Amino acid sequence: NAGVTQTPKFQVLKTGQSMTLQCAQDMNHEYMSWYRQDPGMGLRLIHYSVGAGITDQGEVPNGYNVSRSTTEDFPLRLLSAAPSQTSVYFCASSYTKGRADNNEQFFGPGTRLTVL
Amino acid sequence: SQQGEEDPQALSIQEGENATMNCSYKTSINNLQWYRQNSGRGLVHLILIRSNEREKHSGRLRVTLDTSKKSSSLLITASRAADTASYFCATVESGAGSYQLTFGKGTKLSVIP
């Protein structure tokens, strides 16, 4: 199993550009989520999904869109990039079993995004 | 919002010593998890402790949970240079929705060979 994969590893954008961060998992996990990690801030939840066709907002959803058309994929779209979105983005997945804290989260390697 | 807050923010010890990190949280919880993050990598799950458990062991890791004080501690015994990493606790806040896992800001552990 490849686990959770993320592409690209690094990306530089100009303000106003849009892009999609890709996330895929091959463990048949129902729950997938996106976090951003900033220095001194820990991880903050952007969006999450409890299954194909179901998504919801986390703590910091503004400026990001998600969709979940398949169990395997959970892309994160930046609509109009801003310097405040410079961060490291992590995708994670797990079995659901009712609550996010019931199961271990499997994390991808991250995407380091810089917005100029 | 940051549910879990780790303490200390940074910790430096000699190889072979024990390392203790603490996590405090604000609301009632069902479970609490600890994760490790090596520099430049994704987080890796270490251990999960349920609210009805007081202590749990996994290899050189010992986790305690005190729900009356809303705190947990992670003890790494006989530390190794390879334990150098950041450590995070994670919980689901009561009232935030059961699918929103919240991480603390982490403790950065440096183990000096």
Interface residues (C-beta under 8 A of the other chain):
Chain A: V4 Y31 S33 Y35 G40 M41 G42 L43 R44 L45 Y48 V50 D56 G58 E59 F90 A92 T96 G98 R99 A100 D101 N102 N103 E104 Q105 F106 F107 G108 P109 G110
Chain B: S1 Q2 I29 N30 N31 L32 Q33 Y35 G40 R41 G42 L43 V44 H45 L48 F88 A90 T91 V92 G97 S98 Y99 Q100 L101 T102 F103 G104 K105 G106
